[in-house]
Amino acid sequence: MLEDSAFGWVSRRAEFLARPLVDGAPRLVDTTMLYAPRSGGVKRYLTAKRAWFAKARPHIRHTLVVPGPRHAYDGAGRLSIYAAPLPFGDGYRWPVGKTAWMKRLMRQRPTLIEAGDPYTPGLAAQKAGEALGTPVVGFCHTDLGALAALHIGEWAERPVRRRWGEIYRRFDKVVAPSRYIAARLAEAGVDSPVALPLGVDVETFRPDGADPAGLRRRLGLEPRHRLLVFAGRPAREKRVDVLVEAVERLGEPYVLLLVGAGAAAAPSPRVIELPYEPEPTRLAALLASCDAFVHANDGEPFGLIVLEAMACGLPVVGVAAGGVGESLDVAVGELAPRSAPGEFAEAIEALFARGAWDVGQAARARVLERHGWDTVFERLSAVYAEVSGDPAFLEAPPPLALAS
């Protein structure tokens, strides 16, 4: 790992494995700063992973190390470390002390660490792995070069991307949520990144809770209105401005509902804002009560909310680029050629011209067929087993025999 030879890493790893754990259980530690009260896809991925491992791999001890308002342990495997809130960061916190974070990770005596960012937790995970001889997997949820170009300027993309690549090359293995991000990593010099599209909780996100008439009464709309919805962070890269301009071009009977993203939108009589919905079941019912989901980000690493909307029986209008472009085709939605209001408005009209409801049913079927969490985490467990050399990640142990 890092500058050490492969032999040195294997030697330290063998020494670490030879030290008995208190309870003999392999220990998986996840760490990231992309975990906040109002965070989206990364948090839902980690929540789903914890639930899956508890059910399918109960012999693996899973710990989550994340920023919080204070040092705390919830008694169920989640450890928070104090970090200062980011100004205008929508609840996110920025850990500063890499050494302190590293020591907290080392105290968990991990068999394997997964880092969900290239910031302080990710760098601390690399240092902890180096010190312990423990492999560290980097899960790349964010394209830093693209974000730098958007928020700072095109001039910033190259140096930020170079640093991004340097950090991810230091992980023992890198996983990406889409072929798009895996290709970006490979271009940055990362060796053989694994493209692992994420899954969705199809039991929570389902059409059953739909109440379109009730939602329209709540919003002051009529049955004739075509209700488009977007749920996500009010971040510039989400391209909410494109959605607003598109619905204004469309005019009657289209209305855009923004859930949690209203701060990124200019005022418009065709736009209705609702606050962030933290409870997945209520979010699912809200999505299922709309007519179509819209997502204008052309650089989305994956877009878990797109799968969640599809699982709720919604067709999706997106852009033929980034991770979202990999999840969509004409069977389950419409793809605009680029993230521009005119093209996006045309894609929305094309969807409704051929029957949005039928496309939504196909979207639900697609998710059931391809995007269950079981498939995702079985593949991820195989990566863990390969990197760590521990077969315990591959399958649950047999049940204990009852005494006769």
N, C-alpha and C positions, 0 to 999 in steps of 0.2 A: 504494500500500500504506500502511496505517496512516493518518496524517493527510495524506499527500501526495496531490496531484491525480493523476488518471489520466494527464494529459499528462506530469507529472514522472516517473511510473513508467515510461511508455513510452520517454521520453528516456533514462533511466538504463539501461533494458533494452537499448536499441539500442546504447548505448556499450559495454555489457558483451559483447554478441554480436559486436561489431566487434573485440574483442580476441581474437586467435587462441589456441586451446588448444594445449597442447604436442603432443597427438596428433590434434587435430581432432575428437575424439569428444564427443558430448553427454554430460553427466554428471548422473545422477540420484542424489541423496543422501537417504537415509532416516535420520531420527533420532527417538529416543524413549527414555524411561526405563523403559518397560514391557517390559523385556527382561532376563531373569534366568535363572540355571541351571534354575530350576523353574517358569518362567513358561509360560503356555499359549497361547491363541489368537493374541495379537498376535505372539508370537515365531514361531509356525508360519506365520502369514500372511507375515511378512517373509522367512522361510526359503524359502517357496514362491515368493515374488516374485523373490528372487535367482536361484533355479534357473530360473524361467521366462524372465527377461530374458537370462540367459546362453545359453539355447537359442533363444528366439524373437526376441530383439533384441540379438544379440551386439555390435552397434556402439554400444550404450548402456553407458557405464561406470557401474556401480552401486557406491555406497559406503554402508555402514551405520555410523552413529555412535551409540554406546550407552555407558551407564555400565559401569564395571568396577573391579576391585580395584587397577588401576594403569593408567597410560598405556601403550597397546600397540597394535600393528598386526599383524594376522595374516598379512599378505602376500597376502590374497585378497579385499580390499575391506571388511574389518571393522575399524573403528577404535574402541578403547575409551578412555574418559577416566575418570580416577579420580573416584569418588564414594563418599561414606561409606555404609555399609550402614544400612538402616532398621531400628530396633529392632523385633523381632517381625515383620519385613517379608518373611519367607520368601525371602530372597535378593535382594530388590529393593534398589536403591541410589538415594539422592536427590542429584542434582547441585545444587550451591549456586551456583557461579559462572556467571551468565548471560553475562557478557562473555567469559570464557575459552571457554565453549562456542561462542559466536557466532564467535569468531576461528577456532576449529577448523573450523567449518562453512565459513567463508569461504575457508580454505586449500584446500578441495576444489574450488574454482572451479565451483560447481554451475550447470547449466543450469536445474535445477528442484530444489526441496527438498520432501519430504513429511515433515511432523511428525506423529507418532503420539500426541501427548498435549498438554495445555494447561499443562504444568508448565515447568520450566527449559528442557529441550530445545525445546519448542514455542515459548516466548517468544524464545529465542535464535535459532531459525530465522526468526522474523518480523524480528528485528533484522538478521540476516545478509542476508535478502532485501531489506530496505530499503536497506542499505548497498551491495549489489551491483546492485540493479535486477533481482533474480531472483525469479520468482514462487514462492510457497510454498503448497502444498496442505496443509490440515489434515485428517487422517483421525481422526474422532471415535470412539474405541473405548470411551469411558467416559461415563456420564451422571453428572456430578459432583453435580448437584442431588439426584438420588435417593440417591446414596451418602451425602451429607451428612445427609439426613433419616433414613437408617437408622442411621448411626453416631453422629451428634451429637444429632439431634432434629428434629422437623418444623419448628421455628422457623428452622433453618439452611438449609432448602432454598431459600427465595426469594433471600437474598443470594448464596449460592453459585451458584445458577443464573444470576443476573444477571451475575456476574463471568464465568462460563462462556460465556455468550452474547457478552459484550464481547470476550473473547479470540478466539472463533471467527469473529466478524464481521471481524476484522482479516486473516484469511487471504484469499488470492486466490480460492480455491475450497475448499469443505468437502465431504468425502465421509463417508458414514455406512454402517455395515454392515447397516442394516435400515431399513424405512420408519418403524418406531417411533422410532428415534433421529433420523432425518431430520425427522420431525414435531416432536420435542422441540426440535431446533435451530431450526426455522422459528418455533416459538412464542417462542423466545428472541431472535428478530430476525435470524437468519442468513439471508442471501439465497440462495434456490434451492439448498439442499444436495442432493447427489446420493446417492440410496439405491443402494448397490451390495452386495448380499448376497455373502458370501464363498464360497469354493469348498473343495474337499477333494481330497487326493491319493488318487484311487481305486485306484491301483496299490499303495499302501502299506496303506491302510485297506480291507480286503477280507475276505470270510468264509473264505478258503482256509486260514488258519492256525488255525482253531478246533479246540480239543481240550477239549470240555466234560467228558468223563470224567476226563481228566488234571487239569483245574483243580479238579474236585470232590474228587478224591483229595488234592490239595495242600491244600485248605481243610478237609478232614475232613467233607465233605458226602456225601450219598447222591444217586443219580439222581433220586429223587422231589422233591428240593428245587427250587424255582423261584428262580433266582439273578438278582436285580436288581443293577445296577451303576451307580455314579456315579464319574466321574473328574474331578478339578478341584482348585482351590486351597481350603484350609480357611478361606475367607472368609465372613463373616457373611451377605453378600448371596446366597450360594449356597443358603441355606435348607436346609442339611443336617439341621437339627433336624426339619423337616417330613418328610423322607425317613425318618428314624429312627422318629418317632412313627407314621408311616403303616405301616411294616413291622411294628411292634409291634402295631398294631391288627389287621393281617391275620393274624398268627400263622403257624402251620404251613400250607403248606410253604415259606413265603417267607423268604428271607435276603437281606440287603443287603450288598453288597461296596463299600467305599469305597476308591478308589485315590487316594492323595495328600491326601485330605480328612478323614482320621480325626481330626485335631486339633480339628475343629469339631463333633465328635459326642459326645454323652453315651454312657457305656458301656451296652451292651445285648447280651443273649445272641443277638439276631437280627442283629447287625452284625459283619462281619469287616473288618479294616483291612489294607490293603497300602500300602507306601510309594509315593511318586511314581515313575512309570515314564518316564524321559527318552527311551527309545529307541522311536521310532514303530512299528517293526515288532512289537516285543514288546507294546506297548500295544494294537495292532490285534488281535493274537492273543488277548490277555486279554479284550478287549471281545467279540470274536466267540465266545468260549467261554461267555458268559453268555446269559441268556434275554431280558432287556429292559434298556434304559437308562432311568434316571429322572433328572429335572432339575426341581427345585422353584422355581428363581429366577423370579419374576414380573416382574423388571425387567432381564433379561439384554439387553445391547445386541445380541447376535447369538447366541452360543453355538456356536462352531465345533465343539466336542466332540460336539454333537448330530449334525451332519452326519457326523462321523467314525464315530460309532456306527452311524448309518444305513448308511454305506458298508460297514460290517462285517456287515451283514445283521440288525441289531437293530431291533425296533420301539422307539419312544420314548414315554414318558409324561411330559408336560410341563404347563405352565400356559398357559391361553388369554390370554396377555398378553406384552408385550415382544417381543424378537426371536425367541425360541423359538416363540412362538405363530404367527409367520409361516412357520416351516419345517414345521410339523406340521399334519396334519388326520387324519381317521379312516382314510384310506387307508394311512397310515404309522405310526399310533400312536393315542394317546388324549390328550385335553386335559382337565385338571381345570379347573373354572370359576375357582378361586382357589387360592392357595398355602396350603392348610390340610390337616392330616393326614387328616381324615375324607374330604374330597373327593378327595384324592390316592389314598387307599386304594381308594375306589370306582372311580377311573379305572384303577388297576392291575388290579383284579378284572375290569373290563369288557374289558380287553385280552386277558387270558388266557381269558376266557369265549368269545371269538370266534376264538381261534387265533393265538397270538403268533408262531409260526414263519412262517405265511403273510404276516402283516403285515410281518415283517422282510424277507422277499423283496421285497415292494413298496417298502420303504424303500430297499433297495439300488438298485432300478431307478429310483426317483425321483432319487437322487443322481447316477446315471450320466447321466440325461437333462438335469438342470438345473444341476448344481453342479460341473462340471469347472473347474479353474483357468484353462484356456485362455479360456473365455468371460469370466471375471472380469477377467483381466489385459488382454484385448483392449479391454474397456470402459474400464478404468482408463487404458490407454495413450491412448485417444481423449480422455479428460479431460486428460491431460498435454499432448497435442498442442494442444488448444484453449487451455489456460491459458498455455503457453509460446510458442505460435506456431511450434513446431519440428516439422515433419512427420516427422522421424526417429523419433518415438515411435510412429508409425502402422504402419510395416511395416519388415521387415528389408531391408537393402540387397541388390541383386542380387549373385549370386556373381561374383567376379572372373573375367574371361575369361582362359583359358589362352593363353599365347603359342604361336603356330603355328610 
